[in-house]
Amino acid sequence: MDQELLEKVMNQVKAELGAGATPAATVAPAASAPAAAPSMKGDATGISKALGRTEFVGTSIGDTIGLVIASVDPMLKDAMKLGKFRSIGIIGGRTGAGPQIMAVDDAVKATNTEIISVELPRDTKGGAGHGSLILIGAEDVSDARRAVETALQVLPKYFGDVYGNDAGHLEFQYSARASYCLEKALGAKFGKAFGMTCAGPAAIGVVLADTAVKAANVEVVGYSSPGNGGTSFSNEVILCFSGDSGAVRQAVKAAIEVGKKLLGALGDEPKSTTTPYI
């Protein structure tokens, strides 16, 4: 992919994400004032050089860290099943798997990189869901770093339709055009609209799955529950589906309405983690 095309795709992704996904400007401190210690956690972009390590790229929401390795040791490369790649980008989070997958999906659209693997560890810091471990392959480490930076920058957007209270959580995702990460991780149809519903406790997730497929003409591409595969025995049910863009969005929005009511019956009104985008 030539540089002109890469820049065109990157600009398109940034335009879709809006102002909230653009990197924060770097401002040099005034000469008379000491520089404040840079924050490595909690900022929207998560891009920080505070550690002084070449592997470190930054952090973002969901206790997510972004790292790169310029050249993985040959013995470890084979054990990790990296294939042709020696340079890799790494995205790992304690909370949320869907948001990280969506963010990396945007990143591979905008960079010359490929998805090596997506794993969903049992985590959510003791909650009902997953964490995430995503490996991104690149011929050049600069491409891997750019992909990780992009994913960290857009990640807060995809926590917008993650809702929670003390009893559990709801997660909803939508993409007008699924790319390689969604295809590899969740069975999405490449280039097609994609939707996802997820809830823990799993009982609510079953109802949301039924609600979504009844609300619009969509095609189910994946159904995961605690014991049938697709989850790390988490207390969740996850439905993934494709179809016409309008139908997929309609199905997701119908599930959001029902899910918030059902989870709210177990506790306080579920609140968005950031700002809803669907």
Backbone as CSV, one residue per row, in Angstrom:
resi,resn,N_x,N_y,N_z,CA_x,CA_y,CA_z,C_x,C_y,C_z
1,MET,0.858,-1.192,0.000,0.000,0.000,0.000,0.893,1.240,0.000
2,ASP,0.744,2.170,-1.008,1.633,3.308,-1.067,1.249,4.349,-0.027
3,GLN,2.184,5.288,0.196,2.012,6.261,1.272,0.796,7.148,1.051
4,GLU,0.552,7.532,-0.224,-0.589,8.407,-0.512,-1.902,7.739,-0.135
5,LEU,-2.027,6.433,-0.446,-3.246,5.706,-0.109,-3.388,5.547,1.392
6,LEU,-2.256,5.269,2.076,-2.292,5.155,3.539,-2.806,6.436,4.176
7,GLU,-2.278,7.585,3.707,-2.705,8.864,4.269,-4.184,9.113,4.004
8,LYS,-4.663,8.727,2.823,-6.071,8.921,2.483,-6.975,8.114,3.400
9,VAL,-6.611,6.838,3.635,-7.414,5.985,4.514,-7.375,6.501,5.940
10,MET,-6.181,6.924,6.404,-6.035,7.438,7.762,-6.907,8.665,7.978
11,ASN,-6.910,9.573,6.993,-7.731,10.783,7.110,-9.213,10.446,7.142
12,GLN,-9.613,9.415,6.376,-11.018,9.005,6.369,-11.436,8.457,7.726
13,VAL,-10.562,7.629,8.333,-10.862,7.075,9.660,-10.977,8.185,10.687
14,LYS,-10.037,9.151,10.640,-10.083,10.262,11.590,-11.358,11.072,11.430
15,ALA,-11.784,11.275,10.175,-13.005,12.048,9.933,-14.223,11.344,10.498
16,GLU,-14.258,10.009,10.378,-15.387,9.241,10.904,-15.441,9.298,12.420
17,LEU,-14.269,9.310,13.049,-14.220,9.278,14.507,-14.539,10.618,15.133
18,GLY,-14.297,11.707,14.409,-14.613,13.022,14.939,-13.504,13.566,15.808
19,ALA,-13.777,14.729,16.344,-12.752,15.456,17.085,-12.288,14.720,18.319
20,GLY,-13.165,13.912,18.930,-12.806,13.230,20.170,-11.704,12.223,20.004
21,ALA,-11.421,11.801,18.757,-10.416,10.774,18.558,-9.082,11.330,18.105
22,THR,-8.973,12.649,17.918,-7.725,13.210,17.443,-6.736,13.323,18.577
23,PRO,-5.433,13.174,18.279,-4.441,13.228,19.336,-4.392,14.599,19.984
24,ALA,-4.091,14.618,21.271,-3.943,15.884,21.965,-2.675,16.570,21.494
25,ALA,-2.720,17.888,21.390,-1.550,18.629,20.945,-0.487,18.619,22.025
26,THR,0.773,18.586,21.591,1.883,18.652,22.527,2.304,20.100,22.674
27,VAL,2.257,20.625,23.894,2.581,22.021,24.148,3.813,22.091,25.029
28,ALA,4.820,22.792,24.576,6.036,22.923,25.373,5.764,23.811,26.570
29,PRO,6.264,23.470,27.774,6.033,24.286,28.955,6.777,25.610,28.862
30,ALA,6.229,26.622,29.521,6.898,27.919,29.546,8.245,27.790,30.233
31,ALA,9.199,28.619,29.818,10.560,28.512,30.342,10.619,28.752,31.838
32,SER,9.706,29.593,32.354,9.751,29.945,33.764,9.084,28.920,34.659
33,ALA,8.361,27.975,34.057,7.627,26.999,34.859,8.209,25.617,34.645
34,PRO,8.381,24.822,35.716,8.892,23.466,35.551,7.877,22.596,34.831
35,ALA,8.381,21.672,34.034,7.488,20.783,33.289,6.809,19.814,34.234
36,ALA,5.500,19.649,34.050,4.758,18.698,34.875,5.087,17.283,34.437
37,ALA,5.043,16.351,35.384,5.289,14.949,35.042,4.185,14.457,34.126
38,PRO,4.528,13.853,32.985,3.497,13.411,32.048,2.659,12.287,32.625
39,SER,1.366,12.330,32.323,0.456,11.295,32.805,0.458,10.126,31.840
40,MET,0.537,8.913,32.361,0.521,7.734,31.511,-0.824,7.044,31.546
41,LYS,-1.778,7.576,32.292,-3.031,6.859,32.456,-4.180,7.847,32.518
42,GLY,-5.247,7.539,31.800,-6.457,8.318,31.928,-6.653,9.362,30.852
43,ASP,-5.601,9.723,30.070,-5.813,10.696,29.016,-6.408,10.005,27.806
44,ALA,-7.131,10.787,26.986,-7.893,10.197,25.889,-7.001,9.510,24.870
45,THR,-5.818,10.064,24.597,-4.965,9.465,23.577,-4.088,8.375,24.149
46,GLY,-3.685,8.511,25.382,-2.827,7.513,25.996,-1.417,7.523,25.452
47,ILE,-1.054,8.490,24.613,0.276,8.500,24.023,1.218,9.234,24.962
48,SER,2.176,8.517,25.517,3.078,9.084,26.513,4.460,8.488,26.355
49,LYS,5.477,9.302,26.596,6.854,8.819,26.525,7.490,8.823,27.911
50,ALA,6.672,8.730,28.940,7.164,8.919,30.296,8.102,7.824,30.763
51,LEU,7.997,6.615,30.214,8.783,5.506,30.738,10.208,5.472,30.213
52,GLY,10.456,6.086,29.078,11.785,6.028,28.505,12.140,4.659,27.951
53,ARG,11.152,3.840,27.620,11.365,2.522,27.028,10.894,2.546,25.581
54,THR,11.707,2.003,24.680,11.322,2.019,23.267,10.103,1.146,22.998
55,GLU,9.855,0.161,23.864,8.696,-0.718,23.655,7.379,-0.030,23.998
56,PHE,7.428,0.974,24.862,6.206,1.594,25.370,5.658,2.612,24.380
57,VAL,4.356,2.480,24.059,3.686,3.439,23.182,2.746,4.329,23.978
58,GLY,1.919,3.750,24.844,1.007,4.568,25.634,-0.046,3.724,26.319
59,THR,-0.978,4.408,26.981,-2.074,3.746,27.672,-3.382,4.426,27.314
60,SER,-4.487,3.758,27.630,-5.795,4.344,27.381,-6.811,3.708,28.315
61,ILE,-8.062,4.028,28.100,-9.158,3.589,28.951,-9.229,2.060,29.018
62,GLY,-9.801,1.541,30.109,-9.922,0.099,30.283,-8.635,-0.557,30.739
63,ASP,-7.755,0.233,31.388,-6.436,-0.275,31.781,-5.756,-0.935,30.587
64,THR,-5.758,-0.200,29.473,-5.201,-0.705,28.222,-3.811,-0.130,28.001
65,ILE,-2.878,-0.989,27.632,-1.511,-0.557,27.352,-1.150,-0.935,25.924
66,GLY,-0.400,-0.053,25.260,0.064,-0.303,23.904,1.574,-0.402,23.874
67,LEU,2.095,-1.456,23.243,3.527,-1.728,23.215,3.944,-2.154,21.810
68,VAL,5.238,-2.063,21.531,5.780,-2.596,20.281,7.082,-3.332,20.573
69,ILE,7.387,-4.315,19.756,8.694,-4.976,19.774,9.233,-4.895,18.356
70,ALA,10.397,-4.265,18.205,10.950,-4.042,16.872,11.374,-5.342,16.209
71,SER,11.945,-6.264,16.994,12.407,-7.531,16.432,12.306,-8.610,17.504
72,VAL,11.283,-9.434,17.408,11.085,-10.508,18.379,12.179,-11.553,18.202
73,ASP,12.703,-12.057,19.305,13.735,-13.092,19.254,13.246,-14.275,18.410
74,PRO,14.090,-14.818,17.517,13.655,-15.895,16.614,13.054,-17.101,17.330
75,MET,13.606,-17.489,18.473,13.072,-18.642,19.190,11.674,-18.342,19.728
76,LEU,11.474,-17.135,20.254,10.165,-16.746,20.766,9.178,-16.534,19.621
77,LYS,9.678,-16.034,18.496,8.832,-15.798,17.322,8.114,-17.075,16.898
78,ASP,8.832,-18.193,16.889,8.216,-19.463,16.509,7.216,-19.931,17.560
79,ALA,7.574,-19.778,18.829,6.679,-20.209,19.903,5.387,-19.403,19.912
80,MET,5.476,-18.121,19.531,4.301,-17.251,19.504,3.501,-17.376,18.212
81,LYS,4.023,-18.139,17.249,3.347,-18.355,15.966,3.094,-17.027,15.244
82,LEU,4.176,-16.246,15.115,4.070,-14.933,14.483,4.157,-14.998,12.966
83,GLY,4.464,-16.172,12.417,4.538,-16.294,10.967,5.681,-15.484,10.396
84,LYS,5.393,-14.686,9.378,6.434,-13.927,8.680,6.883,-12.683,9.437
85,PHE,6.172,-12.318,10.507,6.444,-11.041,11.162,7.468,-11.162,12.286
86,ARG,8.356,-10.173,12.357,9.260,-10.035,13.496,8.936,-8.778,14.294
87,SER,8.402,-7.752,13.624,7.967,-6.538,14.315,6.488,-6.674,14.666
88,ILE,6.153,-6.420,15.934,4.759,-6.566,16.349,4.322,-5.388,17.208
89,GLY,3.038,-5.083,17.121,2.385,-4.173,18.045,1.521,-4.984,18.984
90,ILE,1.379,-4.519,20.209,0.645,-5.262,21.232,-0.361,-4.329,21.893
91,ILE,-1.616,-4.750,21.923,-2.664,-4.047,22.669,-3.196,-5.011,23.716
92,GLY,-3.151,-4.605,24.981,-3.657,-5.456,26.049,-4.439,-4.646,27.058
93,GLY,-5.589,-5.173,27.493,-6.426,-4.453,28.447,-7.005,-5.372,29.501
94,ARG,-7.254,-4.817,30.691,-7.885,-5.570,31.771,-9.399,-5.617,31.607
95,THR,-9.975,-4.539,31.089,-11.429,-4.433,30.980,-11.819,-4.164,29.535
96,GLY,-12.803,-4.918,29.051,-13.299,-4.692,27.701,-12.491,-5.455,26.676
97,ALA,-13.147,-6.194,25.850,-12.500,-6.828,24.709,-13.045,-6.234,23.416
98,GLY,-14.368,-6.055,23.355,-14.980,-5.469,22.162,-14.411,-4.109,21.793
99,PRO,-14.283,-3.174,22.755,-13.734,-1.861,22.390,-12.329,-1.940,21.806
100,GLN,-11.479,-2.787,22.385,-10.120,-2.914,21.860,-10.128,-3.530,20.461
101,ILE,-10.989,-4.523,20.246,-11.086,-5.139,18.918,-11.555,-4.115,17.892
102,MET,-12.560,-3.318,18.244,-13.053,-2.285,17.331,-11.967,-1.260,17.027
103,ALA,-11.225,-0.843,18.056,-10.176,0.160,17.868,-9.057,-0.365,16.978
104,VAL,-8.655,-1.614,17.188,-7.606,-2.193,16.349,-8.118,-2.409,14.930
105,ASP,-9.404,-2.702,14.781,-9.982,-2.822,13.441,-9.818,-1.511,12.676
106,ASP,-10.072,-0.390,13.348,-9.836,0.913,12.720,-8.356,1.099,12.398
107,ALA,-7.498,0.650,13.309,-6.060,0.854,13.132,-5.516,0.114,11.914
108,VAL,-5.961,-1.124,11.695,-5.442,-1.868,10.544,-5.999,-1.338,9.226
109,LYS,-7.157,-0.673,9.283,-7.669,-0.022,8.077,-6.753,1.120,7.653
110,ALA,-6.124,1.760,8.628,-5.378,2.991,8.372,-3.871,2.786,8.302
111,THR,-3.394,1.561,8.456,-1.950,1.316,8.479,-1.609,0.069,7.679
112,ASN,-0.340,-0.071,7.371,0.144,-1.230,6.619,0.492,-2.356,7.592
113,THR,-0.532,-2.905,8.235,-0.339,-3.931,9.255,-1.364,-5.045,9.079
114,GLU,-1.137,-6.150,9.789,-2.058,-7.286,9.760,-2.298,-7.776,11.182
115,ILE,-3.432,-8.428,11.379,-3.744,-9.019,12.677,-3.108,-10.402,12.763
116,ILE,-2.336,-10.631,13.813,-1.741,-11.944,14.043,-2.673,-12.801,14.888
117,SER,-3.126,-12.253,16.007,-3.990,-13.034,16.896,-4.789,-12.114,17.796
118,VAL,-5.929,-12.628,18.261,-6.776,-11.938,19.237,-7.160,-12.955,20.299
119,GLU,-6.841,-12.657,21.553,-7.178,-13.545,22.660,-8.003,-12.782,23.690
120,LEU,-8.932,-13.501,24.320,-9.825,-12.888,25.304,-9.615,-13.550,26.663
121,PRO,-8.709,-13.022,27.476,-8.492,-13.610,28.799,-9.670,-13.356,29.728
122,ARG,-9.883,-14.257,30.650,-10.927,-14.089,31.666,-10.464,-13.013,32.628
123,ASP,-11.162,-11.870,32.660,-10.638,-10.763,33.449,-11.745,-9.817,33.880
124,THR,-11.777,-8.601,33.322,-12.643,-7.502,33.752,-12.414,-7.187,35.225
125,LYS,-11.181,-7.439,35.691,-10.794,-7.126,37.070,-11.788,-7.712,38.071
126,GLY,-12.177,-8.957,37.831,-13.092,-9.636,38.734,-14.543,-9.560,38.330
127,GLY,-14.863,-8.872,37.243,-16.245,-8.750,36.798,-16.682,-9.935,35.959
128,ALA,-17.747,-9.739,35.174,-18.350,-10.852,34.438,-17.724,-11.100,33.078
129,GLY,-16.810,-10.232,32.640,-16.365,-10.305,31.257,-14.896,-10.605,31.048
130,HIS,-14.362,-10.069,29.944,-13.022,-10.384,29.470,-12.079,-9.189,29.554
131,GLY,-10.802,-9.506,29.402,-9.790,-8.534,29.025,-9.449,-8.785,27.567
132,SER,-8.263,-8.340,27.138,-7.909,-8.535,25.735,-6.402,-8.587,25.555
133,LEU,-5.977,-9.347,24.551,-4.586,-9.385,24.112,-4.605,-9.510,22.597
134,ILE,-4.141,-8.462,21.911,-4.173,-8.421,20.453,-2.764,-8.174,19.937
135,LEU,-2.303,-9.021,19.020,-0.992,-8.863,18.401,-1.170,-8.398,16.961
136,ILE,-0.420,-7.361,16.598,-0.484,-6.750,15.271,0.867,-6.942,14.601
137,GLY,0.877,-7.483,13.397,2.126,-7.727,12.690,2.425,-6.653,11.670
138,ALA,3.712,-6.338,11.509,4.133,-5.339,10.527,5.522,-5.689,10.015
139,GLU,5.797,-5.319,8.766,7.137,-5.509,8.217,8.124,-4.533,8.845
140,ASP,7.622,-3.366,9.225,8.459,-2.323,9.808,7.872,-1.908,11.145
141,VAL,8.715,-1.725,12.150,8.219,-1.394,13.484,7.494,-0.058,13.502
142,SER,7.831,0.862,12.596,7.138,2.154,12.565,5.665,1.969,12.213
143,ASP,5.361,0.985,11.363,3.965,0.694,11.039,3.243,0.099,12.243
144,ALA,3.929,-0.778,12.974,3.331,-1.365,14.176,3.043,-0.285,15.211
145,ARG,3.999,0.629,15.392,3.805,1.712,16.363,2.641,2.608,15.959
146,ARG,2.549,2.914,14.680,1.461,3.775,14.211,0.103,3.114,14.439
147,ALA,0.028,1.802,14.219,-1.224,1.087,14.444,-1.610,1.113,15.917
148,VAL,-0.638,0.901,16.804,-0.915,0.916,18.241,-1.354,2.310,18.678
149,GLU,-0.669,3.345,18.187,-1.062,4.718,18.520,-2.496,5.000,18.081
150,THR,-2.836,4.583,16.866,-4.187,4.806,16.351,-5.225,4.106,17.212
151,ALA,-4.947,2.859,17.584,-5.890,2.109,18.411,-6.098,2.777,19.767
152,LEU,-5.018,3.233,20.393,-5.139,3.887,21.696,-5.929,5.187,21.591
153,GLN,-5.753,5.907,20.497,-6.448,7.180,20.314,-7.950,6.997,20.149
154,VAL,-8.366,5.971,19.402,-9.797,5.807,19.118,-10.517,4.964,20.166
155,LEU,-9.775,4.306,21.044,-10.385,3.377,22.002,-11.495,3.993,22.852
156,PRO,-11.350,5.218,23.382,-12.445,5.767,24.203,-13.789,5.806,23.494
157,LYS,-13.779,5.998,22.173,-15.044,6.003,21.425,-15.793,4.695,21.626
158,TYR,-15.078,3.582,21.564,-15.735,2.280,21.579,-16.091,1.795,22.982
159,PHE,-15.747,2.577,24.001,-16.292,2.349,25.333,-17.588,3.136,25.533
160,GLY,-18.014,3.890,24.518,-19.201,4.730,24.645,-20.481,3.956,24.851
161,ASP,-20.589,2.785,24.215,-21.780,1.962,24.396,-21.474,0.730,25.234
162,VAL,-20.596,0.920,26.210,-20.393,-0.043,27.293,-21.026,0.572,28.535
163,TYR,-22.033,-0.095,29.069,-22.797,0.415,30.206,-22.608,-0.528,31.389
164,GLY,-22.671,0.013,32.596,-22.493,-0.862,33.740,-23.117,-0.331,35.010
165,ASN,-23.322,-1.241,35.944,-23.649,-0.920,37.331,-23.030,-2.015,38.196
166,ASP,-23.342,-2.030,39.479,-22.715,-3.003,40.373,-23.080,-4.446,40.029
167,ALA,-24.184,-4.638,39.309,-24.653,-5.997,39.018,-24.025,-6.603,37.769
168,GLY,-23.531,-5.767,36.856,-22.988,-6.323,35.623,-22.713,-5.263,34.585
169,HIS,-22.701,-5.686,33.328,-22.373,-4.757,32.252,-23.104,-5.129,30.972
170,LEU,-23.186,-4.147,30.081,-23.722,-4.313,28.734,-22.685,-3.761,27.766
171,GLU,-22.564,-4.394,26.605,-21.668,-3.847,25.586,-22.308,-3.992,24.216
172,PHE,-22.249,-2.906,23.455,-22.805,-2.888,22.106,-21.788,-2.233,21.181
173,GLN,-21.607,-2.816,19.998,-20.680,-2.263,19.025,-21.318,-2.268,17.645
174,TYR,-20.864,-1.319,16.817,-21.369,-1.214,15.447,-20.263,-0.695,14.546
175,SER,-20.119,-1.310,13.380,-19.189,-0.824,12.361,-19.886,-0.879,11.011
176,ALA,-19.787,0.199,10.257,-20.379,0.221,8.920,-19.595,-0.654,7.947
177,ARG,-18.314,-0.894,8.266,-17.475,-1.711,7.377,-16.445,-2.456,8.211
178,ALA,-16.695,-3.720,8.445,-15.780,-4.527,9.250,-14.493,-4.794,8.482
179,SER,-13.378,-4.824,9.228,-12.089,-5.123,8.618,-11.500,-6.374,9.265
180,TYR,-10.170,-6.507,9.183,-9.526,-7.781,9.496,-9.605,-8.186,10.963
181,CYS,-9.576,-7.232,11.884,-9.604,-7.606,13.294,-10.968,-8.161,13.688
182,LEU,-12.032,-7.509,13.252,-13.380,-8.016,13.526,-13.605,-9.364,12.842
183,GLU,-13.051,-9.512,11.649,-13.187,-10.780,10.932,-12.497,-11.907,11.700
184,LYS,-11.271,-11.655,12.165,-10.505,-12.698,12.837,-11.045,-13.007,14.227
185,ALA,-11.415,-11.965,14.966,-11.805,-12.158,16.362,-13.246,-12.607,16.529
186,LEU,-14.144,-12.058,15.713,-15.572,-12.249,15.971,-16.347,-12.813,14.785
187,GLY,-15.639,-13.183,13.717,-16.316,-13.811,12.588,-17.078,-12.861,11.694
188,ALA,-16.787,-11.562,11.788,-17.485,-10.585,10.948,-17.184,-10.832,9.477
189,LYS,-18.104,-10.423,8.621,-17.889,-10.524,7.186,-17.133,-9.282,6.715
190,PHE,-15.965,-9.507,6.146,-15.096,-8.398,5.751,-15.820,-7.452,4.792
191,GLY,-15.743,-6.151,5.106,-16.342,-5.136,4.253,-17.823,-4.917,4.461
192,LYS,-18.458,-5.730,5.314,-19.887,-5.612,5.580,-20.131,-4.925,6.923
193,ALA,-21.340,-4.397,7.102,-21.711,-3.815,8.388,-21.722,-4.911,9.448
194,PHE,-21.343,-4.533,10.664,-21.205,-5.504,11.754,-21.816,-4.938,13.024
195,GLY,-22.498,-5.806,13.767,-23.055,-5.407,15.053,-22.784,-6.464,16.105
196,MET,-22.750,-6.027,17.368,-22.512,-6.948,18.468,-23.335,-6.541,19.677
197,THR,-23.925,-7.531,20.340,-24.557,-7.319,21.636,-23.880,-8.243,22.635
198,CYS,-23.731,-7.765,23.858,-23.068,-8.555,24.892,-23.612,-8.113,26.239
199,ALA,-23.817,-9.065,27.134,-24.279,-8.718,28.474,-23.803,-9.747,29.481
200,GLY,-23.482,-9.258,30.657,-23.215,-10.096,31.810,-23.980,-9.501,32.986
201,PRO,-24.851,-10.252,33.639,-25.031,-11.696,33.579,-25.486,-12.207,32.210
202,ALA,-25.103,-13.459,31.938,-25.380,-14.068,30.644,-26.865,-14.156,30.336
203,ALA,-27.696,-14.292,31.365,-29.141,-14.405,31.138,-29.672,-13.206,30.364
204,ILE,-29.176,-12.020,30.690,-29.610,-10.822,29.968,-29.119,-10.878,28.526
205,GLY,-27.916,-11.405,28.326,-27.373,-11.513,26.980,-28.207,-12.383,26.065
206,VAL,-28.831,-13.431,26.617,-29.699,-14.295,25.813,-30.884,-13.493,25.274
207,VAL,-31.497,-12.690,26.131,-32.642,-11.875,25.711,-32.210,-10.829,24.686
208,LEU,-31.038,-10.237,24.880,-30.563,-9.225,23.934,-30.312,-9.831,22.556
209,ALA,-29.772,-11.044,22.521,-29.549,-11.713,21.242,-30.869,-11.917,20.508
210,ASP,-31.871,-12.379,21.230,-33.186,-12.605,20.628,-33.809,-11.288,20.179
211,THR,-33.650,-10.256,20.994,-34.187,-8.935,20.649,-33.578,-8.410,19.358
212,ALA,-32.263,-8.551,19.225,-31.565,-8.010,18.057,-32.019,-8.672,16.764
213,VAL,-32.097,-9.994,16.753,-32.436,-10.677,15.497,-33.905,-10.509,15.131
214,LYS,-34.748,-10.214,16.125,-36.160,-9.957,15.835,-36.401,-8.516,15.380
215,ALA,-35.460,-7.629,15.693,-35.664,-6.204,15.419,-35.381,-5.826,13.975
216,ALA,-34.549,-6.607,13.277,-34.168,-6.236,11.910,-33.686,-7.469,11.162
217,ASN,-33.584,-7.328,9.858,-33.151,-8.428,8.997,-31.627,-8.504,8.987
218,VAL,-31.073,-9.265,9.933,-29.624,-9.416,10.048,-29.260,-10.895,9.988
219,GLU,-27.988,-11.161,9.721,-27.485,-12.531,9.647,-26.551,-12.799,10.822
220,VAL,-26.863,-13.803,11.613,-26.025,-14.153,12.761,-24.727,-14.786,12.267
221,VAL,-23.592,-14.257,12.741,-22.292,-14.823,12.372,-21.582,-15.440,13.573
222,GLY,-22.124,-15.227,14.779,-21.507,-15.831,15.947,-22.371,-15.689,17.185
223,TYR,-22.431,-16.763,17.974,-23.147,-16.747,19.254,-22.256,-17.427,20.283
224,SER,-21.933,-16.711,21.350,-21.033,-17.234,22.379,-21.705,-17.169,23.735
225,SER,-21.558,-18.246,24.503,-22.101,-18.294,25.859,-21.055,-18.921,26.775
226,PRO,-21.287,-18.949,28.087,-20.224,-19.364,29.009,-19.581,-20.711,28.702
227,GLY,-20.343,-21.675,28.201,-19.774,-23.003,28.025,-19.715,-23.525,26.612
228,ASN,-20.185,-22.748,25.612,-20.244,-23.307,24.256,-19.137,-22.792,23.349
229,GLY,-18.142,-22.124,23.917,-17.064,-21.569,23.104,-17.300,-20.107,22.796
230,GLY,-16.218,-19.426,22.437,-16.320,-18.008,22.112,-16.089,-17.095,23.292
231,THR,-16.177,-17.636,24.506,-15.840,-16.882,25.712,-14.838,-17.702,26.520
232,SER,-14.168,-17.034,27.446,-13.272,-17.742,28.366,-14.049,-18.092,29.635
233,PHE,-15.187,-18.764,29.435,-16.089,-19.148,30.526,-16.553,-17.929,31.325
234,SER,-16.651,-16.794,30.645,-17.159,-15.594,31.307,-18.671,-15.685,31.436
235,ASN,-19.220,-14.907,32.352,-20.665,-14.895,32.595,-21.320,-13.922,31.615
236,GLU,-21.222,-14.257,30.328,-21.726,-13.393,29.267,-22.346,-14.227,28.153
237,VAL,-23.241,-13.597,27.405,-23.664,-14.096,26.099,-23.392,-12.991,25.092
238,ILE,-22.743,-13.360,23.988,-22.330,-12.410,22.959,-22.936,-12.838,21.625
239,LEU,-23.592,-11.915,20.950,-24.125,-12.169,19.613,-23.438,-11.237,18.627
240,CYS,-22.970,-11.793,17.506,-22.362,-11.006,16.438,-23.161,-11.231,15.160
241,PHE,-23.389,-10.161,14.410,-24.224,-10.286,13.215,-23.815,-9.276,12.155
242,SER,-24.166,-9.595,10.922,-23.874,-8.739,9.778,-25.162,-8.473,9.017
243,GLY,-25.067,-7.591,8.028,-26.232,-7.278,7.212,-26.140,-5.887,6.636
244,ASP,-27.272,-5.390,6.152,-27.344,-4.021,5.675,-27.038,-3.066,6.825
245,SER,-26.341,-1.982,6.522,-25.905,-1.058,7.568,-27.059,-0.563,8.430
246,GLY,-28.155,-0.162,7.793,-29.300,0.343,8.547,-29.930,-0.721,9.423
247,ALA,-30.013,-1.942,8.908,-30.611,-3.033,9.676,-29.745,-3.396,10.878
248,VAL,-28.438,-3.429,10.675,-27.528,-3.772,11.775,-27.626,-2.733,12.884
249,ARG,-27.618,-1.471,12.512,-27.733,-0.411,13.520,-29.070,-0.499,14.259
250,GLN,-30.145,-0.770,13.528,-31.470,-0.890,14.144,-31.494,-2.027,15.164
251,ALA,-30.878,-3.152,14.812,-30.846,-4.300,15.716,-30.078,-3.974,16.993
252,VAL,-28.942,-3.286,16.836,-28.135,-2.926,18.004,-28.896,-1.960,18.906
253,LYS,-29.523,-0.956,18.318,-30.230,0.048,19.114,-31.412,-0.567,19.862
254,ALA,-32.090,-1.530,19.247,-33.192,-2.210,19.934,-32.673,-2.965,21.153
255,ALA,-31.518,-3.601,21.005,-30.934,-4.346,22.122,-30.467,-3.412,23.235
256,ILE,-29.953,-2.245,22.871,-29.526,-1.274,23.888,-30.699,-0.891,24.785
257,GLU,-31.828,-0.590,24.172,-33.006,-0.159,24.930,-33.450,-1.231,25.922
258,VAL,-33.500,-2.472,25.461,-33.934,-3.570,26.332,-32.881,-3.861,27.401
259,GLY,-31.624,-3.875,27.003,-30.556,-4.220,27.932,-30.461,-3.277,29.114
260,LYS,-30.584,-1.990,28.868,-30.489,-1.016,29.956,-31.616,-1.211,30.969
261,LYS,-32.798,-1.574,30.489,-33.915,-1.818,31.406,-33.679,-3.071,32.247
262,LEU,-33.208,-4.146,31.608,-33.030,-5.405,32.330,-31.895,-5.318,33.346
263,LEU,-30.761,-4.751,32.952,-29.659,-4.624,33.909,-30.030,-3.647,35.016
264,GLY,-30.813,-2.622,34.673,-31.264,-1.668,35.678,-32.143,-2.296,36.739
265,ALA,-32.811,-3.404,36.400,-33.651,-4.094,37.378,-32.820,-4.720,38.498
266,LEU,-31.517,-4.899,38.259,-30.633,-5.507,39.261,-29.883,-4.476,40.095
267,GLY,-30.036,-3.206,39.754,-29.293,-2.182,40.491,-29.605,-0.806,39.953
268,ASP,-28.615,0.075,40.024,-28.789,1.435,39.531,-28.915,1.450,38.011
269,GLU,-29.354,2.584,37.481,-29.441,2.743,36.033,-28.046,2.592,35.420
270,PRO,-27.880,1.707,34.436,-26.561,1.530,33.816,-26.094,2.811,33.131
271,LYS,-24.840,3.163,33.357,-24.275,4.387,32.804,-23.230,4.065,31.740
272,SER,-23.168,4.920,30.711,-22.142,4.785,29.680,-20.769,5.065,30.274
273,THR,-19.764,4.334,29.798,-18.401,4.537,30.281,-17.826,5.849,29.775
274,THR,-18.133,6.226,28.528,-17.680,7.516,27.985,-18.889,8.236,27.386
275,THR,-18.990,8.292,26.058,-20.124,8.929,25.381,-20.659,7.979,24.319
276,PRO,-21.943,7.618,24.364,-22.489,6.681,23.364,-22.256,7.181,21.940
277,TYR,-21.942,6.256,21.035,-21.692,6.628,19.641,-22.657,5.978,18.658
278,ILE,-23.414,4.971,19.090,-24.316,4.275,18.165,-25.644,5.031,18.070
